[in-house]
Amino acid sequence: MTVPARHFQHDGIAFGCDYNPEQWTPDVWDEDIALMGEAGVDLVAINIFGWSHIEPREGEYDFRGLDDIIGRLHAAGIRVNLGTGTASTPAWLTTAYPEVLPMVEDGTRRYPGGRQAWCPSSPVFRAAALRLVEAVARRYGDHPAVALWHVSNELGCHNALCYCDVSAAAFRRWLQAKHGTIEALNAAWGTAFWSQTYSDWEEILPPRATLSSRNPGQMLDFHRFSSDELLSYYRAEAEIIRPLSAAPVTTNFMVTAHIENLDYWSWAGDMDIVANDHYLDHRLADPTAELAFAADLSRGLGAGAPWLLMEHSTGAVNWQPLNKPKAPGEAIRNSLTHVARGADGVCFFQWRASVQGSEKFHSAMLPHAGTDSAVWREVVELGGIVDRIGEVAGSRVEADVALVFSWESWWATQTESRPSQALGYLDQIHAAYGALHGLGLTVDIVPPGAELDAYRLVVVPGLHLVREADAAVVTDWIAAGGTAVVTFYSGTVDQDDRVWTGGYTGPFREALGIRVEEFAPVAPGETLRLTDGSTSTLWSERARVTTAETVASFADGPATGAPAITRNVWGEGTAWYLATHLDTADYRALLGGIAEAAGVRPAAVVRGGDGALEIVRRRGADAAYLFVVNHGPTAALAEASGFELVTESSVTGDIEVPAGAVRIIREEAAA
């Protein structure tokens, strides 16, 4: 579904935050609004968790507090990103209607007291929530302060998968619409295995916890259903808002490493602007590269259009095992990395740090320490930079490389029974992206089947589930002269999680010129040697080339002598295959050579910086903007000429980018 476009109109780059005025008394509101002005805040999200405040009892609405804060923000020239208030249930709802509470896979209900304590399929919840949405939209639909509608909040963060009987009935309806007949479902799920054949739709349940591994086809369809079910809920809210307001409508995605349950490719067409929440995950080996990946994927979801960073943090979060504060200047670098990669808005959770509740140790723009703090001074500095770079808004990122990413493949890879539990889909995605990122190359993230003509290089990491038509898009593009890199475990199963027979890599097999006969994963911590001197971990394959050239073979391990890196001429193009998980430096070297041969270069020539640079160009109708973000401990030089927006100075030939600094150059001429 694609909705008619309503564009988010803003003067320059938006700078904002989530604000929870219900946690404070009105005298604090005035102080907050004055400080927002000092920091340069011009967009504030409110009423995100407002349900119990504006509907304290069923059917009784009290908008006095919300009227007051919207009026004060509007008087101060601050625009409102208005939440519908439906993210979490009020106590009266779950007390009167406990059937709305979600059920987890072991068949037990989850109690209220946290957030998102509701089943996405519950008609009782939907009726109550949509009554609230209509009341809010009627009251504020034409209010001049409302710049954007914020449906619910982080849909599916906690309740994406519900296994209750109401969800089971909705799942069966979804399955009937998808498969048509019970015979087609049995074929798609392979229910002949383990005597699982169904004879009636009523026999089908969600994939609740079992004594053994569960049916992979059933689990895959349940993921699809669950994503669609929450999307239908988003649409229900949006359909109420749109006739009552001309403001654009969106919700905040969670494009990040630990959220996998929603297929945002199927959601993106319903958003007037793509918005994302992103928090550094210090459990990852390279959180900075993952930040860049999430920003590029957010841009990809909007088909390259500018997007909105709805939430990130000034410092530590509160939900990781170890919640690290950001280093001095890191919040600025993180923010401007998102802008470099297409964001036209930088917003934080939250404005003022909460003194109570689960998030009282989550960082904020205004920390517990107040304005006499390093965090506050950095927030004010960032606000000034965002104001100075406003002309960048509306421009688009340039990229010569595409990386294919699929939520369906993520779900199909992370099954209970697979060749190695030590390797997941994101390991492959992050490894490939990290190598490209380390080379300073800008990457567009695209879905399977996307048009590829704009790119010189396409990378397909671990695309385990692939439809034949989507594989053909890649192989036809190669034959027409493109260069592609496909990595192991790609092309293994079709859309029904059925293995492509005849040798792994399935519909990629002929273009790659290699026939994989057997997977040979290796234990975590074990290192493999390749004949070209490279090293790798986690995976090998017993395969033989058919038409491809072997570039490197396994020198040891369970696939000794088998090809590890191959290159095949396919039509007018070149298809590379990587059959193992190369170490970081070797992966970067391999992709660097392939990119060089394909004519792919970084956006600018840089010297120094220890490989810790973001180098991205955004181009608008009247100017191009070169972003150089230095995450490293040493200075770098970048070739550039024009006007530098952060320091407001002219540049000719070279510009120094100090350690930890960001420079944004409006280039003199088309680069």
C-alpha positions in Angstrom: 0.0 0.0 0.0 1.3 3.5 -0.9 -0.5 6.5 0.6 -0.7 9.9 -1.1 2.3 11.9 -0.1 2.0 14.6 2.6 5.4 16.2 2.9 7.0 17.1 6.3 7.6 20.8 5.9 10.4 22.3 8.1 12.7 25.2 7.7 16.2 23.6 7.6 17.2 20.6 9.7 14.8 19.8 12.5 16.3 19.7 16.0 14.1 18.3 18.7 13.2 15.8 21.4 10.6 13.7 23.1 9.0 15.7 26.0 6.9 14.3 28.8 5.3 17.3 30.5 3.0 15.1 32.4 6.0 14.1 34.5 6.5 17.7 35.6 4.5 20.6 37.1 3.6 23.6 34.9 6.2 25.9 36.5 8.9 23.5 35.1 7.3 23.7 31.7 8.1 27.4 31.4 11.8 26.7 32.3 11.9 23.9 29.9 10.5 25.9 27.0 13.0 28.7 27.7 15.9 26.3 27.7 14.6 24.7 24.5 14.9 28.1 22.9 18.5 28.4 24.2 19.4 25.0 22.7 17.7 25.6 19.4 15.0 23.0 19.8 12.2 23.6 17.2 10.3 20.2 17.1 8.9 18.5 20.2 7.2 15.1 20.4 4.5 15.1 23.1 1.6 12.9 24.2 3.5 9.7 23.4 2.4 8.0 26.6 -0.5 10.3 27.4 -3.5 7.9 27.4 -4.1 7.8 31.1 -3.7 11.6 31.4 -6.2 12.5 28.7 -8.6 9.6 29.3 -8.3 9.0 33.1 -11.5 6.8 33.0 -13.2 5.1 30.1 -14.9 7.6 27.9 -14.0 10.6 30.1 -11.5 13.0 28.3 -9.5 15.8 29.9 -7.5 17.8 27.5 -6.7 20.7 29.7 -3.1 19.8 30.3 -2.4 18.9 26.7 -4.1 22.1 25.5 -1.9 24.1 27.9 1.5 22.6 26.8 0.7 22.7 23.1 -0.3 26.4 23.5 2.9 27.2 25.4 5.1 25.5 22.8 3.3 27.2 19.9 3.7 30.6 21.6 7.4 29.9 21.8 7.6 29.0 18.1 8.2 25.3 18.7 6.4 22.9 16.5 4.7 19.8 17.8 5.1 16.1 16.7 1.9 15.0 18.2 1.6 11.5 19.6 -1.7 9.7 19.5 -1.2 8.5 23.1 -1.9 4.8 22.4 1.6 3.3 23.0 0.7 1.9 26.4 -2.6 0.9 28.0 -4.0 2.8 31.0 -4.8 0.8 34.1 -8.5 1.0 33.7 -8.4 -0.7 30.4 -6.4 -3.8 31.4 -8.4 -4.0 34.6 -11.8 -3.9 32.8 -10.6 -5.9 29.8 -7.8 -8.2 30.8 -8.2 -10.2 27.5 -6.3 -7.4 25.8 -3.0 -8.4 27.5 -0.5 -10.2 25.3 0.5 -13.9 25.6 4.1 -15.1 25.1 5.1 -18.4 23.3 4.8 -20.5 26.5 1.1 -19.7 26.7 1.3 -17.4 29.7 -0.1 -13.8 29.8 2.0 -10.8 30.6 0.8 -8.5 33.2 0.4 -4.7 33.0 2.9 -2.4 34.6 5.3 -1.9 31.7 4.6 -0.6 28.3 2.8 -2.1 25.2 0.7 -4.4 27.4 -1.7 -5.2 24.5 -2.3 -7.8 21.9 -2.0 -6.3 18.3 -5.0 -8.4 17.2 -7.3 -7.5 20.1 -10.5 -5.9 18.8 -11.2 -4.6 22.4 -7.9 -2.8 22.5 -8.3 -1.5 19.0 -11.7 -0.1 19.7 -10.6 1.7 22.8 -7.4 3.0 21.2 -9.1 4.2 18.0 -11.7 6.1 20.0 -8.8 8.0 21.7 -7.1 8.6 18.4 -10.3 10.1 17.0 -10.8 12.4 20.0 -7.2 13.6 19.8 -7.3 14.1 16.0 -10.6 16.0 16.2 -9.3 18.3 18.9 -5.9 19.1 17.4 -6.2 18.2 13.7 -6.1 21.8 12.5 -4.0 23.2 15.3 -1.2 25.4 13.7 1.4 23.9 16.1 1.0 20.4 14.8 3.7 19.7 12.2 3.6 15.9 12.3 1.5 13.0 13.7 3.3 10.3 15.7 1.2 7.1 15.6 1.7 5.1 18.8 5.4 4.6 19.6 8.0 2.0 18.5 5.3 -0.4 17.4 6.3 -4.0 18.1 9.2 -3.1 20.4 7.8 -5.5 23.1 4.5 -7.0 21.8 5.2 -7.8 18.1 4.6 -11.5 18.6 1.4 -12.4 20.5 0.4 -16.1 20.8 -3.1 -15.7 22.4 -6.3 -17.3 21.1 -7.4 -14.0 19.5 -4.0 -13.8 17.7 -4.5 -17.5 16.7 -7.8 -16.7 15.0 -6.3 -13.7 13.3 -3.4 -15.8 12.2 -5.7 -18.4 10.6 -7.6 -15.6 8.7 -4.3 -14.3 7.4 -3.2 -17.8 6.4 -6.4 -18.4 4.5 -6.0 -15.1 2.6 -2.4 -16.0 1.8 -2.6 -19.7 0.9 -6.3 -20.0 -0.2 -6.6 -23.7 0.6 -5.4 -26.0 3.4 -3.7 -28.1 0.8 -1.6 -25.2 -0.3 -0.7 -24.4 3.3 0.4 -28.0 3.9 2.6 -27.8 0.8 4.1 -24.4 1.8 5.0 -25.6 5.3 6.1 -29.1 4.4 3.7 -30.6 6.9 4.3 -34.1 5.6 7.4 -33.9 7.9 6.7 -35.2 11.5 3.1 -36.0 10.8 2.1 -32.3 11.0 -0.5 -32.3 8.1 -3.6 -30.2 8.8 -7.1 -31.1 7.6 -8.9 -28.0 8.9 -7.9 -24.4 9.5 -9.1 -24.6 13.1 -6.3 -27.0 13.9 -3.6 -24.4 13.2 -2.1 -22.4 16.2 0.6 -19.9 16.4 4.0 -21.5 16.9 3.8 -21.7 20.6 6.6 -23.4 22.6 7.0 -27.1 21.8 9.2 -29.9 23.2 11.2 -30.1 20.0 12.1 -27.6 17.3 9.1 -26.0 15.6 8.0 -26.0 12.0 10.2 -23.4 10.2 7.6 -22.6 7.6 5.0 -21.9 10.3 7.4 -19.7 12.2 8.2 -17.7 9.0 4.6 -17.1 8.2 3.9 -16.1 11.8 6.6 -13.4 11.5 5.0 -12.2 8.3 1.5 -12.2 9.9 2.8 -10.4 13.0 4.4 -7.7 11.0 1.3 -7.3 8.9 -1.0 -7.2 11.9 0.9 -4.3 13.5 1.0 -2.5 10.1 -2.8 -2.9 9.9 -3.0 -1.3 13.4 -0.9 1.6 12.2 -3.1 2.0 9.2 -6.2 2.1 11.4 -4.9 5.0 13.3 -3.6 6.8 10.2 -7.0 6.4 8.5 -8.7 8.2 11.4 -6.2 11.1 11.4 -6.0 11.8 7.7 -9.5 13.2 7.1 -9.1 15.3 10.2 -5.7 16.9 9.6 -3.5 17.9 6.7 -0.3 17.3 8.7 1.8 14.3 7.6 1.6 11.0 9.5 4.3 8.6 10.5 5.6 6.3 13.3 9.0 5.7 14.6 10.7 2.6 13.2 13.4 0.7 15.1 16.0 0.0 12.5 18.6 -1.5 14.8 20.5 -4.7 15.6 18.2 -6.1 18.3 14.8 -5.5 16.7 13.9 -8.0 14.0 10.2 -8.6 14.0 8.8 -6.0 11.6 9.5 -6.0 7.8 9.8 -2.3 7.3 10.1 -2.7 3.5 6.4 -3.5 3.6 5.7 -0.6 6.0 7.6 2.2 4.3 5.0 3.1 1.7 2.5 4.0 4.4 4.8 6.6 5.9 4.6 10.3 4.9 8.2 10.5 6.1 10.3 7.6 7.3 11.3 8.1 10.9 13.7 6.0 12.9 14.9 5.5 16.5 18.5 4.5 16.9 20.6 3.9 19.9 24.3 2.8 20.0 24.5 -0.8 21.0 27.8 -1.3 22.8 27.3 -5.1 22.7 28.3 -5.0 19.1 31.9 -5.1 17.9 31.6 -1.9 15.9 28.7 0.2 17.1 29.8 3.2 14.9 29.5 1.2 11.7 26.1 -0.2 12.8 25.0 3.4 13.3 25.9 4.2 9.8 24.2 1.0 8.5 21.0 1.9 10.3 21.1 5.4 8.9 21.6 4.1 5.3 18.8 1.5 5.8 16.5 4.2 7.1 17.3 6.2 3.9 16.7 3.1 1.8 13.3 2.6 3.3 12.4 6.1 2.1 13.7 5.3 -1.4 16.5 7.8 -0.9 14.4 10.6 0.3 15.3 12.6 3.4 14.1 11.0 6.7 13.8 11.9 10.3 15.9 10.6 13.2 13.1 10.6 15.8 15.1 9.4 18.8 18.7 8.8 19.8 20.6 9.6 23.0 23.0 12.3 24.3 24.7 9.6 26.4 23.9 6.3 28.0 20.7 4.3 27.6 19.2 2.3 30.5 18.5 -1.1 28.9 21.9 -2.7 28.0 23.8 -4.8 30.5 26.4 -2.1 30.7 25.2 1.4 29.8 28.2 3.4 28.7 28.1 7.2 28.4 29.2 8.8 25.2 32.6 10.3 24.9 32.9 14.1 24.7 31.8 15.1 21.2 30.3 11.7 20.4 26.7 12.9 20.5 27.6 15.5 17.9 29.4 13.0 15.7 26.6 10.5 15.9 24.0 13.1 15.1 25.8 14.5 12.1 26.5 11.0 10.8 22.8 10.5 10.6 22.5 13.9 8.8 25.3 12.9 6.4 23.4 9.8 5.5 20.1 11.5 4.7 18.4 12.6 7.9 16.7 16.0 7.7 16.0 16.0 11.5 17.9 15.1 14.6 15.8 14.4 17.7 16.6 12.9 21.1 14.9 10.9 23.8 14.4 12.8 25.8 14.3 16.5 26.8 14.6 16.5 30.6 15.9 13.4 32.4 13.1 11.6 34.3 13.5 11.5 38.1 11.3 8.4 38.4 10.4 5.3 36.4 12.3 2.8 34.4 14.1 5.4 32.4 15.4 7.6 35.2 19.0 6.7 34.3 18.5 7.2 30.6 20.4 10.3 29.3 18.6 13.4 28.1 19.3 16.8 26.5 18.8 18.4 29.9 20.5 15.9 32.3 20.0 15.5 36.1 23.1 17.7 36.5 21.3 20.6 34.8 22.7 23.3 32.6 26.1 23.4 34.3 27.2 20.1 32.6 29.2 18.9 29.7 26.1 17.2 28.2 24.1 20.5 28.1 27.0 22.4 26.6 27.3 19.8 23.9 23.6 19.9 23.2 23.7 23.7 22.8 26.8 23.4 20.5 25.0 20.8 18.4 21.9 23.0 18.2 24.1 25.8 16.7 25.6 23.5 14.2 22.2 22.1 13.1 21.1 25.7 12.6 24.1 26.6 10.5 23.7 23.6 8.2 20.0 24.1 7.5 20.7 24.5 3.7 21.6 20.8 3.5 17.9 19.9 4.1 16.2 18.3 1.0 19.5 17.1 -0.6 20.0 13.4 -1.3 22.9 11.1 -0.6 25.0 9.8 -3.5 26.0 6.1 -3.6 27.6 3.7 -6.2 27.2 0.6 -4.0 24.1 -1.3 -3.1 23.7 -3.9 -0.3 20.7 -6.2 -0.4 19.0 -6.6 2.9 15.9 -8.7 3.8 13.9 -9.1 7.0 12.4 -12.3 5.6 15.9 -13.7 5.2 16.7 -12.6 8.7 13.7 -14.6 10.0 14.5 -17.6 7.9 18.1 -17.6 8.9 17.5 -17.4 12.7 15.7 -20.7 12.9 15.9 -23.2 15.8 17.6 -25.8 13.5 20.4 -24.5 11.3 24.0 -25.5 10.4 25.5 -23.3 13.0 23.9 -21.4 15.9 27.1 -19.3 16.1 26.4 -17.3 13.0 23.4 -15.1 12.3 22.1 -13.1 9.4 23.2 -9.8 10.9 26.8 -11.1 11.3 27.0 -11.4 7.5 25.3 -8.1 6.9 27.4 -6.2 9.4 30.6 -7.8 8.2 30.0 -6.8 4.6 28.8 -3.4 5.4 31.6 -2.9 7.9 34.2 -3.6 5.2 32.6 -1.1 2.8 32.3 1.4 5.6 35.9 1.0 6.5 36.8 1.7 2.9 34.9 5.1 3.1 32.3 3.9 0.5 28.7 5.1 0.7 26.2 2.3 0.5 22.5 2.3 -0.4 20.6 -0.5 1.4 18.0 -2.0 -0.9 15.4 -4.8 -0.7 15.5 -8.0 -2.8 14.2 -7.3 -6.3 15.2 -3.6 -6.2 16.3 -1.9 -9.4 20.1 -1.9 -9.6 20.9 0.1 -12.7 22.2 3.1 -10.7 25.0 1.1 -9.0 28.5 -0.1 -10.0 28.8 -2.7 -7.3 26.1 -4.8 -5.5 26.8 -6.9 -2.4 24.5 -9.7 -1.4 25.4 -11.0 2.1 23.8 -14.2 3.4 20.5 -13.8 1.5 19.4 -17.2 2.7 15.8 -16.8 1.6 15.4 -15.6 -2.0 12.6 -15.7 -4.6 13.6 -16.8 -8.0 12.5 -13.5 -9.6 14.5 -11.5 -7.1 17.7 -13.6 -7.7 17.1 -13.0 -11.4 17.2 -9.2 -10.9 20.8 -9.7 -9.6 22.0 -12.2 -12.1 20.5 -10.3 -15.1 22.2 -7.1 -13.8 25.5 -8.9 -13.7 25.0 -10.2 -17.2 24.4 -6.7 -18.4 27.8 -5.6 -17.1 27.5 -5.3 -13.3 29.9 -6.5 -10.6 28.3 -8.4 -7.6 29.6 -10.1 -4.5 27.4 -12.9 -3.1 28.3 -14.5 0.2 27.7 -17.9 1.8 24.3 -19.2 2.8 22.7 -17.1 0.1 20.1 -18.7 -2.2 19.5 -21.6 0.1 15.7 -21.6 0.4 12.8 -20.1 -1.5 9.9 -18.0 -0.1 8.4 -21.1 1.6 11.7 -22.0 3.3 12.0 -24.9 0.9 15.6 -25.8 -0.1 16.6 -25.0 -3.6 17.9 -28.4 -4.7 20.8 -29.1 -7.1 23.5 -27.5 -4.9 23.4 -24.6 -2.5 23.3 -21.0 -3.8 20.2 -22.1 -5.8 19.1 -19.5 -8.3 22.5 -17.7 -8.1 24.3 -21.0 -9.0 24.8 -20.5 -12.7 25.9 -16.9 -12.5 28.4 -17.7 -9.7 29.8 -20.7 -11.5 30.1 -22.7 -8.3 28.3 -25.7 -6.9 28.2 -25.9 -3.1 27.6 -29.5 -2.1 27.8 -29.4 1.7 28.1 -26.8 4.5 31.1 -27.2 6.8 30.7 -24.7 9.6 33.5 -24.5 12.2 33.5 -23.9 15.9 33.6 -20.4 17.4 37.2 -19.4 18.1 38.6 -21.7 15.3 40.6 -19.9 12.6 40.8 -21.0 9.0 43.7 -20.2 6.6 43.2 -19.5 2.9 45.7 -20.1 0.2 46.0 -16.3 -0.5 47.1 -15.6 3.1 43.7 -14.5 4.3 42.1 -15.9 7.5 38.5 -16.5 8.3 36.2 -17.9 11.0 32.8 -19.7 11.6 32.1 -21.1 8.1 33.4 -23.1 5.2 31.8 -25.1 2.4 32.6 -28.2 0.4 32.1 -27.0 -3.2 33.6 -27.1 -6.7 33.8 -24.6 -9.4 31.9 -25.2 -12.7 32.8 -22.1 -14.7 34.3 -19.8 -12.0 38.0 -19.1 -11.4 39.2 -20.0 -7.9 40.9 -17.0 -6.3 41.6 -18.6 -3.0 41.0 -22.1 -1.5 40.7 -23.3 2.1 44.2 -24.3 3.2 42.9 -26.1 6.3 39.7 -27.0 8.2 36.8 -29.2 7.2 36.7 -28.0 3.6 40.5 -28.1 2.9 41.1 -27.7 -0.8 37.7 -26.4 -1.6 37.2 -22.9 -3.2 36.8 -20.1 -0.6 36.8 -17.1 -3.0 35.8 -17.3 -6.6 35.2 -15.0 -9.6 33.1 -15.8 -12.6 32.5 -14.0 -15.8 28.7 -14.0 -16.4 27.6 -12.3 -19.6 29.3 -8.8 -19.6 29.8 -8.7 -15.9 31.6 -10.4 -12.9 30.1 -12.5 -10.1 32.2 -13.0 -7.0 31.4 -15.6 -4.3 32.7 -15.7 -0.8 32.3 -19.1 1.0 33.6 -18.1 4.4 33.5 -15.3 7.1 36.7 -13.4 6.3 38.5 -11.5 9.1 37.9 -7.7 9.1 41.1 -6.6 7.4 41.0 -9.3 4.8 37.3 -8.6 4.0 38.1 -4.9 3.6 41.1 -5.7 1.3 39.0 -8.1 -0.9 36.1 -5.6 -1.3 38.5 -2.8 -1.8 40.1 -4.5 -4.8 36.7 -5.4 -6.2 35.3 -1.9 -5.7 38.4 -0.4 -7.4 38.0 -2.6 -10.4 34.3 -1.7 -10.6 35.2 2.0 -10.6 33.9 2.7 -7.1 35.7 5.5 -5.1 35.1 7.2 -1.8 33.3 10.6 -2.0 36.6 12.4 -1.5 40.3 11.6 -1.2 41.4 11.6 2.5 44.7 11.1 4.2 45.1 10.0 7.8 42.3 9.4 10.3 43.2 5.7 10.9 40.3 4.5 8.8 37.8 5.9 11.2 36.1 8.4 8.9 32.6 8.8 7.5 32.9 10.3 3.9 29.5 11.0 2.4 28.2 13.5 -0.2 24.7 14.8 -0.3 23.6 16.6 -3.4 20.8 19.1 -3.8 19.4 21.2 -6.7 21.9 24.0 -6.2 24.9 22.6 -4.3 26.7 19.5 -3.1 27.7 18.9 0.5 30.7 16.8 1.5 30.5 15.4 5.1 33.7 14.2 6.8 33.1 12.8 10.2 36.3 11.8 12.1 35.6 9.2 14.7 39.3 8.5 15.3 42.0 9.8 17.6 44.1 11.5 15.0 43.5 14.3 12.5 42.8 13.7 8.8 43.0 15.7 5.6 40.3 15.7 3.0 40.5 17.1 -0.5 37.8 19.7 -0.7 37.1 23.3 -1.9 34.2 25.5 -0.9 32.7 26.8 2.3 32.8 24.8 5.5 29.5 25.1 7.4 30.5 24.0 10.9 33.4 26.5 11.3 32.0 29.0 8.7 35.3 29.2 6.8 36.5 29.0 3.2 38.3 25.9 2.0 40.7 25.5 -0.9 42.4 22.2 -1.8 42.5 20.5 1.6 40.7 20.7 4.9 42.0 19.4 8.2 39.4 17.4 10.2 40.7 17.2 13.8 40.3 14.0 15.8 36.6 13.7 16.9 35.5 16.6 14.6 33.0 17.0 11.8 33.4 19.1 8.8 30.7 19.8 6.2 31.8 21.5 3.0 29.5 23.2 0.5 31.5 22.4 -2.6 32.4 25.1 -5.0 31.4 23.2 -8.1 29.8 19.9 -9.0 32.1 17.2 -7.8 
